[in-house]
């Protein structure tokens, strides 16, 4: 049975004030039109990417953000700087929030990967969680490092509103955990450039208020 609005309101009141995470994907990157994979590859954002970040900043104009975290890659850090304009908060860069390291696949297109690493690509399609490109990470490893850091951030900022600029793969692992989804379903979650997600973390549960906004 679905609880009534009054019951839901009372339930959340009893759970106390959550820690709210505004989880954002960086803006459009400079080599997006080539369809190249960027993991640790440190690419900048385009003018359209800057506009996307400014749009997010406008949407969050009334948010009472107390801290800003981001990946240390330039595409995420620039987004954090743009959103921070007028807030003057310190931006905390974390290597743990980097996109997946895809090893020998870095900076290649899908066509190039399928041509040069056909067997490996098929292994990835059959096991998106545990497959690791040569020199890179599996999504399970990404999930472990990202969510270990996220847990620490939530614990350090209980009851606060936190802004986080990261990457498509990173955000998907966070959303999978918040939604209670097996990691094998992460690519069913869309994360467009400049996507905004809002997640409330209580002691025993996470509530996703907005996804890919």
C-alpha positions as CSV (number, residue, x, y, z in Angstrom):
1,X,0.0,0.0,0.0
2,X,1.3,3.4,-0.9
3,X,1.4,5.8,2.1
4,X,-0.7,8.9,2.0
5,X,1.0,12.3,1.6
6,X,0.4,13.0,5.4
7,X,2.0,9.7,6.3
8,X,4.9,10.3,4.1
9,X,5.4,13.8,5.5
10,X,5.3,12.4,9.1
11,X,7.7,9.6,8.1
12,X,10.3,12.0,6.7
13,X,9.9,14.3,9.7
14,X,10.7,11.4,12.0
15,X,13.8,10.6,9.9
16,X,15.3,14.0,10.5
17,X,17.0,16.5,8.2
18,X,18.8,14.8,5.3
19,X,22.1,15.6,3.7
20,X,21.3,16.8,0.2
21,X,23.6,16.2,-2.7
22,X,23.3,18.2,-5.9
23,X,25.1,15.8,-8.2
24,X,26.0,17.3,-11.6
25,X,27.7,15.9,-14.7
26,X,30.2,18.2,-16.3
27,X,29.4,20.2,-19.5
28,X,30.0,19.2,-23.1
29,X,33.6,18.3,-23.8
30,X,35.8,19.6,-26.7
31,X,36.1,16.2,-28.5
32,X,32.4,15.2,-28.0
33,X,31.7,15.4,-31.8
34,X,34.4,12.8,-32.4
35,X,32.7,10.3,-30.0
36,X,36.0,9.7,-28.1
37,X,36.0,8.0,-24.7
38,X,37.4,10.2,-22.0
39,X,38.2,8.5,-18.7
40,X,41.3,9.9,-17.0
41,X,41.9,11.8,-20.3
42,X,41.9,15.4,-19.2
43,X,39.8,17.3,-21.7
44,X,38.3,20.8,-21.3
45,X,34.6,21.8,-21.9
46,X,33.3,23.8,-24.9
47,X,31.4,27.1,-24.9
48,X,28.2,25.0,-24.9
49,X,29.5,23.2,-21.9
50,X,30.1,26.6,-20.1
51,X,26.5,27.5,-20.9
52,X,25.2,24.2,-19.5
53,X,27.1,24.9,-16.2
54,X,25.7,28.4,-16.1
55,X,22.2,27.0,-16.5
56,X,22.8,24.6,-13.6
57,X,24.1,27.6,-11.5
58,X,20.9,29.5,-12.2
59,X,18.7,26.5,-11.2
60,X,20.6,26.2,-7.9
61,X,20.6,29.9,-7.2
62,X,18.4,29.5,-4.1
63,X,20.2,26.4,-2.8
64,X,22.0,26.8,0.5
65,X,25.1,25.0,-0.5
66,X,27.8,24.8,2.2
67,X,30.5,22.9,0.3
68,X,31.5,22.1,-3.3
69,X,33.3,18.9,-4.3
70,X,34.4,17.9,-7.8
71,X,36.7,15.5,-9.7
72,X,40.2,16.9,-10.2
73,X,39.8,16.6,-14.0
74,X,39.5,20.0,-15.7
75,X,36.0,19.3,-17.2
76,X,34.6,18.9,-13.7
77,X,36.7,21.5,-12.0
78,X,35.7,24.2,-14.5
79,X,32.1,23.3,-14.0
80,X,32.4,23.7,-10.3
81,X,34.1,27.1,-10.7
82,X,31.3,28.3,-12.9
83,X,28.6,27.2,-10.5
84,X,30.6,28.6,-7.6
85,X,30.6,32.1,-9.2
86,X,29.0,34.4,-6.6
87,X,29.1,31.8,-3.8
88,X,32.8,32.1,-3.0
89,X,33.0,28.6,-1.4
90,X,36.2,26.6,-1.4
91,X,36.2,23.9,-4.2
92,X,37.5,20.6,-2.9
93,X,39.0,18.5,-5.7
94,X,39.0,14.7,-5.2
95,X,40.8,12.2,-7.4
96,X,38.3,9.6,-6.1
97,X,35.6,11.3,-8.1
98,X,37.4,10.9,-11.4
99,X,35.7,9.2,-14.3
100,X,36.6,5.5,-14.9
101,X,40.2,4.8,-16.0
102,X,39.6,2.9,-19.3
103,X,43.3,2.2,-19.9
104,X,44.2,1.4,-23.5
105,X,40.8,2.5,-24.6
106,X,41.4,6.1,-23.6
107,X,40.7,8.7,-26.4
108,X,39.5,6.0,-28.8
109,X,36.1,6.0,-30.6
110,X,33.7,3.1,-30.3
111,X,34.5,2.1,-33.9
112,X,38.3,2.1,-33.1
113,X,37.7,0.0,-29.9
114,X,35.5,-2.5,-31.8
115,X,38.1,-2.8,-34.6
116,X,41.2,-3.1,-32.5
117,X,39.8,-4.7,-29.3
118,X,36.9,-6.8,-30.6
119,X,37.3,-9.7,-28.1
120,X,37.7,-7.3,-25.2
121,X,34.7,-5.2,-26.3
122,X,32.5,-8.4,-26.4
123,X,33.7,-9.3,-22.9
124,X,32.7,-5.9,-21.7
125,X,29.2,-6.2,-23.2
126,X,28.8,-9.6,-21.4
127,X,30.1,-8.3,-18.1
128,X,29.9,-4.5,-17.7
129,X,30.5,-4.7,-13.9
130,X,33.7,-6.7,-13.7
131,X,35.4,-6.3,-17.0
132,X,38.6,-4.3,-16.9
133,X,40.3,-2.8,-20.0
134,X,44.1,-3.4,-20.1
135,X,45.6,-0.7,-17.8
136,X,42.2,0.5,-16.6
137,X,39.4,-0.1,-14.0
138,X,36.3,-2.2,-13.8
139,X,33.0,-0.5,-13.0
140,X,33.0,-2.4,-9.7
141,X,36.3,-0.8,-8.8
142,X,35.0,2.7,-9.8
143,X,31.9,2.1,-7.7
144,X,34.0,1.1,-4.7
145,X,36.3,4.2,-4.8
146,X,33.5,6.7,-5.6
147,X,31.0,5.5,-3.0
148,X,33.6,5.2,-0.3
149,X,34.4,8.9,-0.8
150,X,30.7,9.8,-1.1
151,X,30.0,8.1,2.2
152,X,32.7,10.1,3.9
153,X,31.4,13.4,2.4
154,X,27.9,12.7,3.6
155,X,29.2,11.8,7.1
156,X,31.3,15.0,7.2
157,X,28.3,17.2,6.2
158,X,25.3,15.8,8.0
159,X,22.2,17.9,7.4
160,X,24.0,20.2,4.9
161,X,23.5,20.8,1.2
162,X,26.5,19.7,-0.9
163,X,27.2,20.4,-4.5
164,X,29.3,17.8,-6.5
165,X,30.4,18.0,-10.1
166,X,31.6,14.7,-11.5
167,X,31.2,12.4,-14.6
168,X,28.7,10.2,-16.3
169,X,30.1,6.9,-15.0
170,X,30.6,8.2,-11.5
171,X,27.1,9.6,-11.3
172,X,25.6,6.4,-12.5
173,X,27.3,4.4,-9.8
174,X,26.0,6.8,-7.1
175,X,22.5,6.7,-8.5
176,X,22.5,2.9,-8.7
177,X,23.3,2.8,-5.0
178,X,20.7,5.4,-4.1
179,X,18.0,3.5,-6.1
180,X,19.1,0.1,-4.8
181,X,19.9,-1.1,-8.3
182,X,22.4,-3.8,-9.2
183,X,25.4,-2.1,-10.8
184,X,24.8,-4.1,-14.0
185,X,21.9,-1.8,-14.8
186,X,24.0,1.4,-14.6
187,X,23.9,2.1,-18.3
188,X,20.1,2.2,-18.2
189,X,20.5,5.5,-16.4
190,X,21.0,8.5,-18.7
191,X,23.4,11.4,-17.7
192,X,23.5,14.1,-20.3
193,X,26.1,16.9,-20.3
194,X,25.1,19.3,-17.5
195,X,22.6,16.8,-16.0
196,X,21.4,17.7,-12.4
197,X,20.5,15.0,-9.9
198,X,19.2,15.7,-6.4
199,X,19.6,13.0,-3.7
200,X,18.7,13.2,0.0
201,X,20.6,11.0,2.3
202,X,19.0,9.9,5.6
203,X,20.6,7.6,8.1
204,X,19.2,4.4,6.5
205,X,17.9,5.4,3.1
206,X,18.5,7.6,0.1
207,X,15.7,9.4,-1.7
208,X,16.3,10.5,-5.4
209,X,14.3,13.7,-5.9
210,X,15.6,14.4,-9.4
211,X,17.5,12.5,-12.0
212,X,19.1,13.7,-15.3
213,X,17.4,17.0,-14.9
